[in-house]
């Protein structure tokens, strides 16, 4: 009976030994690095340049797929071969070709610099690299590439007007290219001021704002000239429209109390031209600029408001600027750029208090921001370098060797116990 108990104990010991040798922690067998580099060291406005995306792995690559984001206001995507598709700030790289058997792959993306300033290109969320043998997902690390676009010396920075005329009315003082402030008066029946403005540089762009839907009293009309270099100059005309005596005499006391609010609403609607309405419908939003005021139009209008104190910026975010429909807007993006699809805007809606809103750059939508929505966090999952992987692999080899030695010793001990149970002496066994 005692021998049976000892035999049962030995069997349990053997089963426990082999169970403990089975790995309990699953580790990825290979790692890869996605590096985004710039071939050209110096980029000027209107230059064509190449961005190189290179994938290097510790195992043979069976497939690679990722999404890349870039600043479409400064970089225009030209080509990237049959494996790269997209545009408007988002590219997809999909290379699942099993015939390309190697531990590295390279892709060349061609862009054109369309605006001066700093731009970035990086993976949108995570790059996926698969092994050739069993299509297992590798752990992947990647980088963000910053690109500085300078101004070619040959590009003109002349943002002056050659001529400026209005109809009806007369400018005061008389136009001069270095004079940027003017006044004019129009009759009460004039609703639109016709502007005729010509830039000194034939490649400069001229944009007029505030010349339509004039209301009684002073109206500010801005003529904005943008030079090929990006430099801007604004000419301002304060147009005073005379009061309509008929409407004043016909008002009752009760109607007069509501007139200011109704007029203000009408001005807001009328300031959006037919062209602006088309932009709003096609792109989902519209940016208007009146002097130093910037308004974003979605289903409602939101005014950009400067922060009174930098301490108001939510934790984990930093102040920067981005171009929305060509207008530079102050935004607040996550430090490190982990959430590239969203930025924060500090705005006010109507007469409400200003607050932070989260702007979706992909969907062109805004919603009220709360810190619990998407507070940026630092994540290191699947970010393993080659050196770290080699070190972990060496440690695993040592652990396996030690486990084998322990298993061998345990096996010898078990055999000896079994022999003793059968009545064989040690000297007869050895």
C-alpha positions as CSV (number, residue, x, y, z in Angstrom):
1,X,0.0,0.0,0.0
2,X,2.9,2.3,0.9
3,X,4.5,1.6,-2.4
4,X,1.4,2.5,-4.3
5,X,1.2,5.8,-2.5
6,X,4.8,6.5,-3.4
7,X,4.2,5.6,-7.0
8,X,1.2,8.0,-7.2
9,X,3.3,10.7,-5.7
10,X,6.0,10.2,-8.3
11,X,3.4,10.3,-11.2
12,X,2.0,13.6,-9.8
13,X,5.6,15.0,-9.6
14,X,6.3,14.0,-13.2
15,X,3.1,15.7,-14.5
16,X,3.8,18.9,-12.5
17,X,7.3,18.9,-13.9
18,X,6.2,18.8,-17.6
19,X,3.4,21.3,-17.0
20,X,5.8,23.8,-15.5
21,X,8.1,23.5,-18.6
22,X,5.3,24.7,-20.9
23,X,5.7,28.5,-21.5
24,X,3.0,30.5,-19.8
25,X,3.8,33.8,-21.4
26,X,3.3,34.4,-25.1
27,X,5.9,36.6,-26.7
28,X,6.1,37.8,-30.2
29,X,8.8,36.0,-32.2
30,X,9.9,38.9,-34.2
31,X,10.1,42.7,-34.3
32,X,10.2,45.4,-37.0
33,X,11.1,49.0,-37.3
34,X,9.3,51.4,-39.7
35,X,11.6,54.4,-40.4
36,X,10.3,57.5,-42.3
37,X,13.2,59.6,-43.7
38,X,13.7,62.5,-46.1
39,X,16.0,62.0,-49.1
40,X,16.5,65.8,-49.7
41,X,18.2,67.9,-47.0
42,X,16.7,71.2,-48.1
43,X,13.2,71.8,-49.5
44,X,12.0,75.0,-51.0
45,X,8.5,76.1,-51.9
46,X,7.2,74.4,-55.1
47,X,10.0,71.8,-54.9
48,X,9.2,68.1,-55.6
49,X,10.8,65.8,-52.9
50,X,10.8,62.2,-51.9
51,X,9.9,60.6,-48.5
52,X,11.3,57.1,-47.9
53,X,9.4,54.6,-45.8
54,X,11.6,51.6,-44.9
55,X,10.6,48.5,-43.0
56,X,13.3,46.4,-41.4
57,X,12.5,43.2,-39.4
58,X,14.3,40.5,-37.5
59,X,12.4,37.9,-39.5
60,X,11.4,37.5,-43.1
61,X,8.5,39.9,-43.9
62,X,5.3,38.4,-45.3
63,X,3.2,41.5,-45.4
64,X,3.2,45.2,-44.4
65,X,0.2,47.6,-44.0
66,X,-0.3,51.0,-42.5
67,X,-1.9,54.4,-42.9
68,X,0.2,57.6,-43.0
69,X,-0.9,61.1,-42.2
70,X,0.7,64.3,-43.6
71,X,0.0,68.0,-43.6
72,X,-2.0,68.5,-46.8
73,X,-1.9,72.3,-46.5
74,X,1.9,72.3,-47.0
75,X,2.5,69.0,-48.9
76,X,0.7,67.7,-52.0
77,X,1.0,63.9,-52.7
78,X,2.0,63.1,-56.2
79,X,2.8,59.4,-56.4
80,X,4.0,56.4,-54.5
81,X,3.6,53.4,-56.8
82,X,0.8,50.8,-57.0
83,X,1.1,49.9,-53.3
84,X,0.3,53.4,-52.1
85,X,-3.1,55.1,-52.4
86,X,-5.0,58.0,-51.0
87,X,-4.5,61.8,-50.7
88,X,-6.0,64.8,-48.8
89,X,-3.7,64.1,-45.8
90,X,-4.1,60.3,-45.5
91,X,-2.2,57.6,-47.4
92,X,-2.6,53.8,-47.3
93,X,0.4,51.6,-47.8
94,X,-0.6,47.9,-48.4
95,X,2.0,45.4,-49.5
96,X,0.9,41.9,-48.8
97,X,3.0,40.4,-51.6
98,X,4.4,36.9,-50.5
99,X,6.9,36.8,-53.4
100,X,8.9,39.7,-52.0
101,X,10.9,37.5,-49.6
102,X,13.2,39.6,-47.6
103,X,13.8,41.1,-44.1
104,X,13.3,44.7,-45.4
105,X,11.1,46.6,-47.8
106,X,11.3,50.2,-49.0
107,X,8.7,52.6,-50.4
108,X,9.3,56.0,-52.0
109,X,6.5,58.6,-51.7
110,X,6.7,61.8,-53.9
111,X,5.4,65.1,-52.7
112,X,5.3,68.7,-53.8
113,X,5.9,71.6,-51.3
114,X,2.9,73.9,-51.8
115,X,3.3,76.2,-48.7
116,X,6.1,77.5,-46.6
117,X,6.4,76.2,-43.0
118,X,6.8,73.0,-41.0
119,X,5.0,69.8,-41.9
120,X,4.9,66.3,-40.5
121,X,4.3,62.8,-41.8
122,X,3.8,59.7,-39.5
123,X,1.8,56.5,-39.1
124,X,-1.8,57.2,-38.2
125,X,-2.3,54.6,-35.6
126,X,0.0,51.6,-35.8
127,X,1.9,49.8,-38.6
128,X,1.3,46.1,-39.1
129,X,4.2,43.8,-40.2
130,X,3.6,40.1,-40.6
131,X,6.0,37.2,-40.7
132,X,6.5,35.2,-44.0
133,X,6.2,31.7,-42.4
134,X,3.0,31.9,-40.4
135,X,1.7,35.5,-40.9
136,X,2.2,36.2,-37.2
137,X,2.1,39.9,-36.3
138,X,5.4,41.5,-35.3
139,X,6.0,44.1,-32.7
140,X,6.6,47.4,-34.5
141,X,8.1,50.8,-33.7
142,X,8.0,53.9,-35.9
143,X,9.0,57.5,-36.0
144,X,7.5,60.9,-37.0
145,X,9.2,62.9,-39.7
146,X,9.3,66.7,-39.5
147,X,9.8,68.6,-42.7
148,X,10.8,72.3,-43.0
149,X,9.7,74.0,-46.2
150,X,11.6,77.2,-46.9
151,X,11.0,80.0,-49.3
152,X,12.8,80.2,-52.6
153,X,14.6,83.5,-53.0
154,X,13.1,83.8,-56.5
155,X,9.6,83.8,-55.0
156,X,8.1,87.2,-54.7
157,X,7.0,88.6,-51.3
158,X,5.2,91.6,-52.8
159,X,1.7,91.8,-51.3
160,X,0.9,95.3,-52.4
161,X,-2.0,96.5,-54.5
162,X,-1.5,98.2,-57.8
163,X,-4.9,99.8,-57.9
164,X,-8.1,99.9,-55.7
165,X,-11.5,101.2,-56.8
166,X,-15.0,101.0,-55.3
167,X,-18.5,101.5,-56.7
168,X,-20.5,103.3,-55.6
169,X,-18.6,105.8,-53.4
170,X,-15.2,107.4,-53.3
171,X,-12.2,106.3,-51.3
172,X,-10.8,108.7,-48.7
173,X,-7.9,109.3,-48.8
174,X,-7.0,108.7,-52.4
175,X,-5.5,105.2,-53.0
176,X,-1.8,104.7,-52.5
177,X,-0.1,101.2,-52.3
178,X,1.4,102.0,-48.8
179,X,-1.9,103.3,-47.4
180,X,-4.0,100.5,-45.9
181,X,-6.8,102.4,-44.1
182,X,-9.7,104.1,-46.0
183,X,-13.2,105.4,-45.5
184,X,-16.2,105.7,-47.8
185,X,-19.9,106.6,-47.6
186,X,-22.8,105.1,-49.4
187,X,-26.6,105.7,-49.6
188,X,-29.1,103.7,-47.5
189,X,-30.2,101.7,-50.6
190,X,-26.8,100.3,-51.3
191,X,-26.4,96.6,-50.1
192,X,-23.2,95.7,-51.8
193,X,-19.9,97.5,-52.4
194,X,-18.3,96.5,-55.7
195,X,-14.5,96.2,-55.2
196,X,-12.0,96.4,-58.1
197,X,-8.5,95.5,-56.8
198,X,-5.4,94.5,-58.8
199,X,-2.2,93.3,-57.2
200,X,1.3,94.5,-58.2
201,X,2.5,90.9,-58.5
202,X,0.6,89.0,-61.1
203,X,1.0,85.7,-59.1
204,X,-0.4,87.3,-55.9
205,X,-4.0,86.4,-54.7
206,X,-6.6,89.0,-53.8
207,X,-9.5,88.2,-51.6
208,X,-12.3,90.5,-50.5
209,X,-14.4,90.1,-47.3
210,X,-17.3,92.1,-45.8
211,X,-18.4,94.0,-49.0
212,X,-21.8,92.3,-49.2
213,X,-25.0,92.8,-47.2
214,X,-24.1,96.2,-45.8
215,X,-26.1,97.4,-42.8
216,X,-26.8,100.9,-41.6
217,X,-23.8,102.5,-39.9
218,X,-20.1,101.5,-40.3
219,X,-19.1,98.3,-42.1
220,X,-15.6,97.0,-42.3
221,X,-14.4,95.7,-45.7
222,X,-11.1,94.0,-46.0
223,X,-9.0,93.3,-49.2
224,X,-6.4,90.7,-48.4
225,X,-3.4,90.3,-50.7
226,X,-1.3,87.1,-50.4
227,X,2.1,87.1,-52.1
228,X,3.6,84.0,-53.7
229,X,5.9,83.7,-50.7
230,X,2.9,83.6,-48.3
231,X,3.3,87.2,-47.0
232,X,0.0,89.0,-46.6
233,X,-1.1,92.6,-46.6
234,X,-4.6,93.8,-45.7
235,X,-6.3,97.0,-47.0
236,X,-9.3,98.1,-44.9
237,X,-12.2,100.3,-45.9
238,X,-14.7,101.5,-43.3
239,X,-17.9,102.0,-45.3
240,X,-20.6,104.0,-43.6
241,X,-24.1,103.3,-44.9
242,X,-26.7,106.0,-44.2
243,X,-29.8,105.2,-42.1
244,X,-33.0,104.5,-44.0
245,X,-35.4,107.3,-42.8
246,X,-38.5,105.3,-43.9
247,X,-37.7,102.3,-41.7
248,X,-36.9,104.5,-38.8
249,X,-40.2,106.4,-38.9
250,X,-42.3,103.2,-39.5
251,X,-41.1,101.5,-36.3
252,X,-43.2,101.1,-33.3
253,X,-41.7,101.1,-29.8
254,X,-42.1,97.4,-29.3
255,X,-40.6,96.5,-32.7
256,X,-37.6,98.7,-32.0
257,X,-36.6,96.6,-29.0
258,X,-36.2,93.4,-31.1
259,X,-34.6,95.0,-34.2
260,X,-30.9,94.8,-33.1
261,X,-31.0,91.0,-32.5
262,X,-32.9,90.4,-35.7
263,X,-30.4,92.6,-37.7
264,X,-27.4,90.8,-36.1
265,X,-28.8,87.4,-37.2
266,X,-29.4,88.6,-40.7
267,X,-25.9,89.9,-41.0
268,X,-24.4,86.6,-39.9
269,X,-26.4,84.7,-42.5
270,X,-25.8,87.2,-45.3
271,X,-22.0,87.3,-44.7
272,X,-21.9,83.8,-46.2
273,X,-21.7,84.1,-49.9
274,X,-23.0,81.6,-52.4
275,X,-19.4,80.4,-53.0
276,X,-18.9,80.0,-49.2
277,X,-22.2,78.1,-49.0
278,X,-20.9,75.7,-51.6
279,X,-17.7,75.2,-49.6
280,X,-19.7,74.6,-46.5
281,X,-21.8,71.9,-48.2
282,X,-18.9,70.2,-50.0
283,X,-16.3,70.2,-47.2
284,X,-18.7,70.1,-44.2
285,X,-17.4,73.3,-42.7
286,X,-16.4,76.9,-43.6
287,X,-13.7,79.3,-42.2
288,X,-14.4,83.0,-42.4
289,X,-12.0,85.8,-41.4
290,X,-13.0,89.4,-40.5
291,X,-9.9,91.4,-39.5
292,X,-8.4,89.4,-36.6
293,X,-11.6,87.5,-35.9
294,X,-11.9,83.9,-37.2
295,X,-15.2,82.0,-37.3
296,X,-15.7,78.3,-38.0
297,X,-19.1,77.4,-39.5
298,X,-20.5,73.9,-39.1
299,X,-24.2,73.5,-38.3
300,X,-23.6,76.5,-36.1
301,X,-21.0,79.3,-36.0
302,X,-18.1,79.2,-33.5
303,X,-15.7,82.1,-32.9
304,X,-12.1,81.3,-32.2
305,X,-11.1,82.9,-28.8
306,X,-7.6,83.4,-27.6
307,X,-6.7,81.9,-24.2
308,X,-6.3,84.3,-21.3
309,X,-3.7,82.1,-19.7
310,X,-1.6,79.2,-21.0
311,X,-2.4,77.2,-17.8
312,X,-5.9,76.7,-19.2
313,X,-4.5,74.3,-21.8
314,X,-5.6,70.7,-20.9
315,X,-3.0,68.5,-19.5
316,X,-1.1,66.6,-22.2
317,X,-1.7,69.2,-24.9
318,X,0.4,71.9,-26.4
319,X,-0.4,75.0,-28.4
320,X,0.4,75.1,-32.2
321,X,-1.2,76.3,-35.4
322,X,-2.7,74.6,-38.4
323,X,-4.2,75.8,-41.7
324,X,-8.0,75.4,-42.2
325,X,-9.0,76.3,-45.7
326,X,-5.9,78.4,-45.9
327,X,-6.5,80.3,-42.7
328,X,-3.9,79.9,-39.8
329,X,-5.8,78.8,-36.7
330,X,-4.5,78.3,-33.2
331,X,-5.1,74.7,-32.1
332,X,-4.0,72.5,-29.2
333,X,-2.7,69.0,-30.1
334,X,-1.6,66.1,-27.9
335,X,2.1,66.2,-26.9
336,X,3.8,63.6,-29.0
337,X,0.9,63.5,-31.5
338,X,-0.5,60.1,-30.3
339,X,-4.1,61.2,-31.4
340,X,-3.4,62.6,-34.8
341,X,-7.1,62.6,-35.8
342,X,-8.1,65.2,-33.3
343,X,-7.1,68.7,-32.1
344,X,-8.7,71.0,-29.6
345,X,-10.1,74.5,-30.5
346,X,-11.0,77.1,-27.9
347,X,-14.2,78.7,-29.2
348,X,-17.5,80.3,-28.2
349,X,-20.9,79.6,-29.7
350,X,-23.0,82.7,-29.9
351,X,-23.2,84.5,-26.5
352,X,-22.1,81.4,-24.5
353,X,-18.9,81.2,-22.5
354,X,-15.8,80.0,-24.5
355,X,-14.7,76.4,-24.0
356,X,-12.6,73.7,-25.6
357,X,-14.1,71.7,-28.5
358,X,-12.6,68.6,-30.1
359,X,-12.2,69.0,-33.9
360,X,-12.1,65.8,-36.0
361,X,-9.6,66.5,-38.8
362,X,-10.9,63.5,-40.8
363,X,-14.7,64.0,-40.5
364,X,-14.5,67.8,-40.2
365,X,-16.8,67.9,-37.2
366,X,-16.7,69.4,-33.7
367,X,-18.0,68.3,-30.3
368,X,-17.7,69.7,-26.8
369,X,-14.4,68.5,-25.2
370,X,-14.2,66.8,-21.8
371,X,-10.9,65.5,-20.4
372,X,-12.4,62.0,-19.9
373,X,-12.9,61.6,-23.7
374,X,-9.4,61.1,-25.0
375,X,-6.8,62.2,-22.5
376,X,-3.5,61.3,-24.1
377,X,-1.5,58.5,-22.5
378,X,1.9,57.1,-23.2
379,X,1.8,53.6,-24.5
380,X,4.7,51.3,-25.1
381,X,2.9,48.2,-26.2
382,X,4.4,46.6,-29.3
383,X,7.3,49.2,-29.3
384,X,10.3,46.8,-29.0
385,X,13.6,47.7,-30.5
386,X,16.1,45.2,-32.1
387,X,18.5,45.5,-29.1
388,X,15.7,44.9,-26.6
389,X,14.4,41.9,-28.6
390,X,17.9,40.4,-28.8
391,X,18.4,40.8,-25.0
392,X,15.0,39.2,-24.3
393,X,15.8,36.3,-26.6
394,X,19.1,35.7,-24.9
395,X,17.4,35.7,-21.5
396,X,14.9,33.2,-22.8
397,X,17.7,30.9,-24.0
398,X,19.3,30.9,-20.6
399,X,15.9,30.2,-19.0
400,X,15.3,27.2,-21.3
401,X,18.8,25.8,-20.6
402,X,18.3,26.1,-16.8
403,X,14.9,24.5,-17.1
404,X,16.4,21.6,-19.1
405,X,19.1,21.0,-16.4
406,X,16.4,21.0,-13.7
407,X,14.3,18.6,-15.7
408,X,17.3,16.2,-16.2
409,X,18.1,16.2,-12.5
410,X,14.4,15.7,-11.6
411,X,14.2,12.8,-14.1
412,X,17.2,11.1,-12.5
413,X,15.7,11.5,-9.0
414,X,12.4,10.0,-10.2
415,X,14.2,7.0,-11.8
416,X,16.1,6.4,-8.6
417,X,13.0,6.4,-6.5
418,X,11.3,3.9,-8.9
419,X,14.2,1.6,-8.7
420,X,14.2,1.7,-4.9
421,X,10.5,0.9,-5.0
422,X,11.2,-2.3,-7.0
423,X,13.8,-3.4,-4.4
424,X,17.0,-2.8,-6.5
425,X,20.0,-1.5,-4.5
426,X,21.9,1.6,-5.5
427,X,25.1,-0.3,-6.3
428,X,23.2,-2.7,-8.5
429,X,21.5,0.2,-10.4
430,X,24.7,2.2,-11.0
